[in-house]
Every structure is written in structure tokens, then in C-alpha cells.
Amino acid sequence: MISPIKWFELVAAVAAREVRQLISRPQEIIFCGFMPVIWVLIVWGLLYNGVITDVPVAYVDHDNTSMSREIGRALDADRTMGLVTNNSHDEALAALKHGSVYGII
């Protein structure tokens, strides 16, 4: 069995070798040093405002049955989307093309 002091010496030797290898090539510094920081900043920028809520989505109910109304209420209860009720598919498609809604259900 190896002693703890010898183990730390071996780990330090490996770490020193890796650092020498890292600083010997500039592309290693860029990809191992700067890129993770850049990716963290990109993800932080995308999620800075938090969770997306109330995305306008057109809801067209052709059946008008109790089950379709229940589905509509369940979708409306979801905080990520704000349902915009349309009477016809053509109305919903026009709203989608106009950009006032982002999807049709």
C-alpha cells in the first residue's frame, strides 16, 4: 500500500505535468480556460429573466365537448402558455402568420 505522502507527491507530479502541457499549447488554454467561462455567460444570458411564462398560443376548439373544454382549462392553467381562444383554424393560422401567437392547439 502506498503512503499518503507518496500519494500526494504523485498527484502533485501529475498536476504539474498537466499544467506544463496546458500552457505549452495556446489552444489548450483557450478551450480549457476561456471557453467554459464563455459558455457559462451564454447560458446565464439566455436564462437571466428566469422561466418563460405566458407565451401566446392559439386554442381552437372544434368539438366543444366537455372533454375538449377540460383540456382547454388544463392548458390555460399551465403558466408557460397564455391561451388565446379562436373560433376557427383560419383565424388561428392568421394570428400565427401575423406573429401574435407562437403556436396552435
DSSP file with accessible surface (Angstrom, degrees, kcal/mol):
  #  RESIDUE AA STRUCTURE BP1 BP2  ACC     N-H-->O    O-->H-N    N-H-->O    O-->H-N    TCO  KAPPA ALPHA  PHI   PSI    X-CA   Y-CA   Z-CA
    1    1 A M              0   0  238      0, 0.0     2,-0.3     0, 0.0     0, 0.0   0.000 360.0 360.0 360.0 142.9    0.0    0.0    0.0
    2    2 A I        -     0   0   79      1,-0.1     0, 0.0     2,-0.0     0, 0.0  -0.592 360.0-116.3 -87.8 142.5    1.2    3.5   -0.9
    3    3 A S     >  -     0   0   61     -2,-0.3     4,-2.5     1,-0.1     5,-0.2  -0.397  22.1-117.1 -75.9 154.4    1.7    6.0    1.9
    4    4 A P  H  > S+     0   0   96      0, 0.0     4,-2.4     0, 0.0     5,-0.2   0.878 115.1  52.8 -59.8 -35.8   -0.5    9.2    1.9
    5    5 A I  H  > S+     0   0  118      2,-0.2     4,-2.1     1,-0.2     5,-0.2   0.937 110.2  46.9 -66.8 -43.4    2.6   11.4    1.5
    6    6 A K  H  > S+     0   0   97      1,-0.2     4,-2.4     2,-0.2    -1,-0.2   0.899 110.6  53.8 -63.5 -38.9    3.8    9.5   -1.6
    7    7 A W  H  X S+     0   0  129     -4,-2.5     4,-2.5     1,-0.2    -2,-0.2   0.931 109.2  47.5 -62.1 -45.2    0.2    9.6   -3.0
    8    8 A F  H  X S+     0   0  130     -4,-2.4     4,-2.6     1,-0.2    -1,-0.2   0.881 110.5  52.8 -64.6 -35.4    0.1   13.4   -2.7
    9    9 A E  H  X S+     0   0  108     -4,-2.1     4,-2.2     2,-0.2    -1,-0.2   0.917 110.5  47.3 -64.0 -42.8    3.6   13.6   -4.3
   10   10 A L  H  X S+     0   0   81     -4,-2.4     4,-2.4     2,-0.2    -2,-0.2   0.912 112.5  49.0 -65.3 -42.7    2.4   11.5   -7.2
   11   11 A V  H  X S+     0   0   65     -4,-2.5     4,-2.7     1,-0.2    -2,-0.2   0.921 111.5  49.9 -62.5 -42.3   -0.8   13.6   -7.6
   12   12 A A  H  X S+     0   0   60     -4,-2.6     4,-2.6     2,-0.2    -1,-0.2   0.893 109.9  51.3 -63.4 -38.6    1.3   16.8   -7.5
   13   13 A A  H  X S+     0   0   58     -4,-2.2     4,-2.3     2,-0.2    -2,-0.2   0.921 111.6  46.5 -65.4 -42.4    3.6   15.4  -10.2
   14   14 A V  H  X S+     0   0   69     -4,-2.4     4,-2.5     2,-0.2    -2,-0.2   0.929 113.0  49.7 -65.1 -43.4    0.7   14.6  -12.4
   15   15 A A  H  X S+     0   0   51     -4,-2.7     4,-2.4     1,-0.2    -2,-0.2   0.922 111.1  49.3 -62.1 -42.6   -0.9   18.0  -11.8
   16   16 A A  H  X S+     0   0   41     -4,-2.6     4,-2.5     1,-0.2    -1,-0.2   0.916 110.9  50.0 -63.8 -41.6    2.4   19.7  -12.6
   17   17 A R  H  X S+     0   0  123     -4,-2.3     4,-2.4     1,-0.2    -2,-0.2   0.922 111.3  48.8 -62.5 -42.3    2.8   17.7  -15.8
   18   18 A E  H  X S+     0   0  100     -4,-2.5     4,-2.5     2,-0.2    -2,-0.2   0.893 110.9  49.7 -66.4 -39.4   -0.8   18.6  -16.9
   19   19 A V  H  X S+     0   0   81     -4,-2.4     4,-2.6     2,-0.2     5,-0.2   0.922 110.9  49.4 -65.8 -43.5   -0.2   22.3  -16.2
   20   20 A R  H  X S+     0   0  153     -4,-2.5     4,-1.0     1,-0.2    -2,-0.2   0.925 113.3  47.5 -60.1 -40.9    3.0   22.3  -18.2
   21   21 A Q  H  X S+     0   0   87     -4,-2.4     4,-0.6    -5,-0.2     3,-0.2   0.898 111.6  51.3 -64.9 -41.1    1.1   20.5  -21.0
   22   22 A L  H >< S+     0   0   59     -4,-2.5     3,-0.9     1,-0.2     7,-0.4   0.931 112.5  43.0 -64.6 -45.4   -1.7   23.0  -20.8
   23   23 A I  H 3< S+     0   0  111     -4,-2.6    -1,-0.2     1,-0.2    -2,-0.2   0.615 101.9  69.7 -82.2  -7.3    0.5   26.1  -21.0
   24   24 A S  H 3< S+     0   0   76     -4,-1.0    -1,-0.2    -3,-0.2    -2,-0.2   0.720 101.5  47.6 -79.5 -18.9    2.6   24.7  -23.8
   25   25 A R    XX  -     0   0   89     -3,-0.9     4,-1.3    -4,-0.6     3,-0.7  -0.968  68.7-154.7-126.0 120.8   -0.3   24.9  -26.3
   26   26 A P  H 3> S+     0   0   88      0, 0.0     4,-2.3     0, 0.0     5,-0.2   0.847  94.9  59.9 -61.8 -35.3   -2.4   28.1  -26.7
   27   27 A Q  H 3> S+     0   0   99      1,-0.2     4,-2.6     2,-0.2     5,-0.2   0.851 101.7  54.8 -64.6 -30.6   -5.4   26.2  -28.0
   28   28 A E  H <> S+     0   0   64     -3,-0.7     4,-2.4     2,-0.2     5,-0.3   0.906 107.1  50.1 -65.9 -40.1   -5.5   24.2  -24.8
   29   29 A I  H  X>S+     0   0   61     -4,-1.3     4,-2.0    -7,-0.4     5,-1.1   0.930 113.0  47.1 -63.5 -42.6   -5.6   27.4  -22.7
   30   30 A I  I  X>S+     0   0   80     -4,-2.3     5,-2.4     3,-0.2     4,-0.7   0.960 118.4  38.6 -64.8 -50.1   -8.5   28.7  -24.9
   31   31 A F  I  <5S+     0   0  135     -4,-2.6    -1,-0.2     1,-0.2    -2,-0.2   0.808 126.0  35.5 -75.9 -28.5  -10.6   25.6  -24.8
   32   32 A C  I  <5S+     0   0   76     -4,-2.4    -1,-0.2    -5,-0.2    -2,-0.2   0.673 130.5  27.7 -97.4 -18.3   -9.9   24.6  -21.2
   33   33 A G  I  X5S+     0   0   36     -4,-2.0     4,-0.6    -5,-0.3    -3,-0.2   0.843 128.6  24.8-107.3 -52.9   -9.8   28.1  -19.7
   34   34 A F  I  X<S+     0   0  125     -5,-1.1     4,-2.4    -4,-0.7     5,-0.2   0.858 110.8  62.8 -89.4 -36.9  -11.8   30.6  -21.6
   35   35 A M  H  ><S+     0   0   54     -5,-2.4     4,-2.9     1,-0.2     5,-0.2   0.905 101.2  51.5 -62.2 -43.1  -14.5   28.5  -23.3
   36   36 A P  H  > S+     0   0   66      0, 0.0     4,-2.2     0, 0.0    -1,-0.2   0.926 112.0  48.4 -59.9 -38.2  -16.2   27.2  -20.1
   37   37 A V  H  X S+     0   0   85     -4,-0.6     4,-2.2     2,-0.2    -2,-0.2   0.926 111.5  49.6 -66.0 -41.6  -16.4   30.8  -18.9
   38   38 A I  H  X S+     0   0   78     -4,-2.4     4,-2.3     1,-0.2    -1,-0.2   0.925 110.8  49.7 -63.7 -42.9  -17.9   31.9  -22.2
   39   39 A W  H  X S+     0   0  149     -4,-2.9     4,-2.6     1,-0.2     5,-0.3   0.901 109.2  51.9 -64.8 -38.8  -20.5   29.1  -22.2
   40   40 A V  H  X S+     0   0   97     -4,-2.2     4,-2.6    -5,-0.2    -1,-0.2   0.928 110.6  48.7 -62.3 -41.9  -21.5   29.9  -18.6
   41   41 A L  H  X S+     0   0  103     -4,-2.2     4,-2.3     2,-0.2    -2,-0.2   0.897 110.9  50.3 -65.6 -38.2  -22.0   33.5  -19.7
   42   42 A I  H  X S+     0   0   76     -4,-2.3     4,-2.1     2,-0.2    -2,-0.2   0.950 113.4  44.4 -64.6 -47.9  -24.1   32.5  -22.7
   43   43 A V  H  X S+     0   0   76     -4,-2.6     4,-2.2     1,-0.2    -2,-0.2   0.916 113.2  51.6 -64.4 -40.6  -26.3   30.2  -20.7
   44   44 A W  H  < S+     0   0  157     -4,-2.6     4,-0.5    -5,-0.3    -1,-0.2   0.919 109.3  50.7 -61.7 -41.7  -26.7   32.9  -18.0
   45   45 A G  H >< S+     0   0   47     -4,-2.3     3,-0.5     1,-0.2     4,-0.3   0.885 111.3  48.0 -63.9 -37.3  -27.6   35.4  -20.6
   46   46 A L  H 3< S+     0   0  139     -4,-2.1     3,-0.3     1,-0.2    -1,-0.2   0.869 121.1  35.1 -70.8 -36.0  -30.3   33.1  -22.0
   47   47 A L  T >< S+     0   0  118     -4,-2.2     3,-1.3    -5,-0.2    -1,-0.2   0.236  84.2 109.6-103.9  14.5  -31.8   32.3  -18.6
   48   48 A Y  T <  S+     0   0  153     -3,-0.5    -1,-0.2    -4,-0.5    -2,-0.1   0.881  79.0  49.1 -59.9 -40.9  -31.3   35.7  -17.0
   49   49 A N  T 3  S-     0   0  151     -4,-0.3    -1,-0.3    -3,-0.3     2,-0.2   0.510 108.5-131.4 -80.3  -4.6  -35.0   36.5  -17.0
   50   50 A G    <   +     0   0   42     -3,-1.3    -1,-0.3     2,-0.0     2,-0.2  -0.574  58.6   3.2  94.6-150.9  -36.0   33.2  -15.5
   51   51 A V  S    S-     0   0   94     -2,-0.2     2,-0.3    -3,-0.1    -4,-0.0  -0.486  75.5-114.7 -77.7 138.5  -38.7   30.8  -16.6
   52   52 A I        +     0   0  123     -2,-0.2     2,-0.3     2,-0.0     3,-0.1  -0.551  43.2 179.6 -72.9 131.3  -40.6   31.7  -19.8
   53   53 A T        +     0   0   65     -2,-0.3    27,-0.3     1,-0.1    28,-0.1  -0.935  47.3  17.8-134.0 157.8  -44.3   32.4  -19.0
   54   54 A D        +     0   0  112     25,-2.2    27,-0.3    -2,-0.3    -1,-0.1   0.853  63.7 178.0  54.0  45.9  -47.4   33.4  -20.8
   55   55 A V  E     -a   81   0A  43     25,-2.2    27,-2.6    -3,-0.1     2,-0.3  -0.664  36.7-114.4 -74.2 123.9  -46.3   32.5  -24.3
   56   56 A P  E     +a   82   0A  37      0, 0.0    46,-3.1     0, 0.0    47,-0.4  -0.469  42.7 174.1 -69.0 123.7  -49.4   33.3  -26.5
   57   57 A V  E     -a   83   0A  16     25,-2.1    27,-2.8    -2,-0.3     2,-0.3  -0.998  29.0-125.4-131.0 131.0  -50.8   30.1  -28.1
   58   58 A A  E     -ab  84 104A   0     45,-2.9    47,-2.9    -2,-0.4     2,-0.5  -0.576  21.2-160.1 -77.7 137.2  -54.0   29.9  -30.1
   59   59 A Y  E     -a   85   0A  22     25,-2.7    27,-2.6    -2,-0.3     2,-0.5  -0.978   6.5-172.4-121.7 119.8  -56.5   27.4  -29.0
   60   60 A V  E     -a   86   0A  16     45,-2.8     2,-0.7    -2,-0.5    27,-0.1  -0.960   4.0-167.4-115.4 122.2  -59.2   26.2  -31.4
   61   61 A D        +     0   0   40     25,-0.7    -2,-0.0    -2,-0.5     8,-0.0  -0.852  18.2 162.8-113.3  95.9  -62.0   24.0  -30.1
   62   62 A H  S    S+     0   0  133     -2,-0.7    -1,-0.2     1,-0.1    25,-0.0   0.804  77.0  49.7 -79.6 -29.7  -64.0   22.4  -32.9
   63   63 A D  S    S-     0   0  122      2,-0.1    -1,-0.1     1,-0.0     3,-0.1   0.896  77.3-164.5 -76.5 -44.4  -65.6   19.8  -30.8
   64   64 A N        +     0   0  105      1,-0.2     2,-0.2     2,-0.1    -3,-0.0   0.872  37.9 143.8  55.7  41.0  -66.9   22.0  -28.0
   65   65 A T     >  -     0   0   65      1,-0.1     4,-2.2     0, 0.0     5,-0.2  -0.532  68.3-102.7 -99.2 173.0  -67.4   18.9  -25.8
   66   66 A S  H  > S+     0   0   81      1,-0.2     4,-2.1     2,-0.2     5,-0.1   0.887 122.3  52.0 -65.0 -35.3  -66.8   18.6  -22.1
   67   67 A M  H  > S+     0   0  130      2,-0.2     4,-2.4     1,-0.2    -1,-0.2   0.927 109.4  47.7 -68.5 -41.2  -63.5   16.8  -22.6
   68   68 A S  H  > S+     0   0   11      1,-0.2     4,-2.3     2,-0.2    -1,-0.2   0.883 112.3  50.2 -68.5 -34.7  -62.2   19.5  -25.0
   69   69 A R  H  X S+     0   0  109     -4,-2.2     4,-2.4     2,-0.2    -1,-0.2   0.894 109.9  51.2 -67.4 -37.1  -63.2   22.2  -22.6
   70   70 A E  H  X S+     0   0  123     -4,-2.1     4,-2.4     2,-0.2    -2,-0.2   0.909 109.8  49.2 -65.0 -41.0  -61.5   20.4  -19.8
   71   71 A I  H  X S+     0   0   84     -4,-2.4     4,-2.6     2,-0.2     5,-0.2   0.918 110.3  51.7 -63.2 -42.2  -58.3   20.1  -21.9
   72   72 A G  H  X S+     0   0    8     -4,-2.3     4,-2.4     1,-0.2    -2,-0.2   0.910 110.2  48.1 -61.3 -41.9  -58.6   23.8  -22.7
   73   73 A R  H  X S+     0   0  155     -4,-2.4     4,-1.6     2,-0.2    -1,-0.2   0.902 111.5  50.6 -65.7 -39.4  -58.8   24.6  -18.9
   74   74 A A  H  X S+     0   0   65     -4,-2.4     4,-0.7     2,-0.2    -2,-0.2   0.909 112.4  46.4 -65.3 -41.1  -55.9   22.4  -18.2
   75   75 A L  H >< S+     0   0   39     -4,-2.6     3,-0.8     1,-0.2     6,-0.3   0.896 111.0  52.4 -67.1 -37.6  -53.8   24.1  -20.9
   76   76 A D  H 3< S+     0   0   98     -4,-2.4    -1,-0.2     1,-0.2    -2,-0.2   0.805 102.7  59.3 -69.0 -27.2  -54.9   27.5  -19.6
   77   77 A A  H 3< S+     0   0   84     -4,-1.6     2,-0.4    -5,-0.2    -1,-0.2   0.714  82.8  97.8 -73.8 -19.1  -53.8   26.6  -16.1
   78   78 A D    X<  -     0   0   67     -3,-0.8     3,-1.1    -4,-0.7   -24,-0.1  -0.567  68.7-150.7 -71.3 123.9  -50.2   26.0  -17.4
   79   79 A R  T 3  S+     0   0  155     -2,-0.4   -25,-2.2     1,-0.2    -1,-0.2   0.636  86.9  69.6 -75.7 -10.9  -48.3   29.2  -16.6
   80   80 A T  T 3  S+     0   0   56    -27,-0.3   -25,-2.2   -26,-0.1     2,-0.4   0.723 102.0  44.8 -79.3 -19.1  -45.9   28.8  -19.5
   81   81 A M  E <   -a   55   0A  32     -3,-1.1     2,-0.6    -6,-0.3   -27,-0.2  -0.964  63.8-152.2-128.8 145.4  -48.6   29.5  -22.1
   82   82 A G  E     -a   56   0A  21    -27,-2.6   -25,-2.1    -2,-0.4     2,-0.2  -0.947  27.4-137.9-110.4 108.7  -51.3   32.1  -22.4
   83   83 A L  E     -a   57   0A  29     -2,-0.6     2,-0.6   -27,-0.2   -25,-0.2  -0.471  13.2-163.3 -73.5 135.1  -54.2   30.6  -24.4
   84   84 A V  E     -a   58   0A  62    -27,-2.8   -25,-2.7    -2,-0.2     2,-0.3  -0.976  20.1-138.4-114.8 111.2  -55.8   32.8  -27.0
   85   85 A T  E     -a   59   0A 102     -2,-0.6     2,-0.3   -27,-0.2   -25,-0.2  -0.572  22.1-173.4 -77.6 129.8  -59.2   31.3  -27.9
   86   86 A N  E     -a   60   0A  18    -27,-2.6   -25,-0.7    -2,-0.3     3,-0.1  -0.934  24.6-143.5-121.0 149.1  -60.0   31.3  -31.6
   87   87 A N  S    S+     0   0  135     -2,-0.3     2,-0.3   -27,-0.1    -1,-0.1   0.776  82.8  24.6 -81.3 -28.6  -63.3   30.3  -33.3
   88   88 A S  S  > S-     0   0   39      1,-0.1     4,-1.8   -28,-0.0     5,-0.1  -0.939  72.4-121.0-137.3 160.4  -61.7   28.8  -36.4
   89   89 A H  H  > S+     0   0   87     -2,-0.3     4,-2.7     1,-0.2     5,-0.2   0.849 113.9  57.6 -66.1 -34.6  -58.5   27.3  -37.6
   90   90 A D  H  > S+     0   0  126      2,-0.2     4,-2.4     1,-0.2    -1,-0.2   0.893 105.6  50.0 -63.5 -40.2  -58.2   30.0  -40.3
   91   91 A E  H  > S+     0   0   88      2,-0.2     4,-2.2     1,-0.2    -1,-0.2   0.924 112.7  46.8 -61.5 -45.1  -58.3   32.7  -37.6
   92   92 A A  H  X S+     0   0    0     -4,-1.8     4,-2.3     2,-0.2    -2,-0.2   0.898 111.5  51.1 -65.3 -39.9  -55.6   30.9  -35.6
   93   93 A L  H  X S+     0   0   59     -4,-2.7     4,-2.6     2,-0.2    -1,-0.2   0.903 109.6  50.4 -65.2 -39.1  -53.5   30.5  -38.7
   94   94 A A  H  X S+     0   0   58     -4,-2.4     4,-2.3     2,-0.2    -2,-0.2   0.907 110.4  49.9 -64.7 -40.4  -53.8   34.2  -39.5
   95   95 A A  H  X>S+     0   0   15     -4,-2.2     5,-1.7     2,-0.2     4,-1.3   0.888 110.7  50.5 -65.1 -36.9  -52.8   35.1  -35.9
   96   96 A L  H  <5S+     0   0   64     -4,-2.3     3,-0.3     2,-0.2    -2,-0.2   0.930 112.1  45.8 -65.7 -44.6  -49.8   32.7  -36.3
   97   97 A K  H  <5S+     0   0  173     -4,-2.6    -2,-0.2     1,-0.2    -1,-0.2   0.854 111.6  52.8 -66.4 -34.0  -48.7   34.3  -39.6
   98   98 A H  H  <5S-     0   0  160     -4,-2.3    -1,-0.2    -5,-0.2    -2,-0.2   0.746 112.9-121.8 -72.7 -24.9  -49.2   37.8  -38.1
   99   99 A G  T  <5S+     0   0   44     -4,-1.3    -3,-0.2    -3,-0.3    -4,-0.1   0.550  80.1 118.1  95.5   9.2  -47.0   36.8  -35.1
  100  100 A S  S   <S+     0   0   61     -5,-1.7     2,-0.3    -6,-0.2    -4,-0.2   0.678  80.5  32.8 -81.8 -17.5  -49.5   37.4  -32.4
  101  101 A V        -     0   0    4     -6,-1.0   -44,-0.2    -9,-0.1    -2,-0.2  -0.944  65.5-150.6-131.0 158.7  -49.3   33.8  -31.3
  102  102 A Y  S    S+     0   0  168    -46,-3.1     2,-0.3    -2,-0.3   -45,-0.2   0.446  75.3   5.7-108.2  -3.3  -46.5   31.2  -31.4
  103  103 A G        -     0   0   20    -47,-0.4   -45,-2.9   -11,-0.1     2,-0.4  -0.983  61.6-125.8-168.4 167.4  -48.4   28.0  -31.9
  104  104 A I  B      b   58   0A  51     -2,-0.3   -45,-0.2   -47,-0.2   -15,-0.0  -0.991 360.0 360.0-128.5 132.2  -51.8   26.5  -32.5
  105  105 A I              0   0   83    -47,-2.9   -45,-2.8    -2,-0.4    -2,-0.0  -0.984 360.0 360.0-119.5 360.0  -53.5   23.8  -30.4
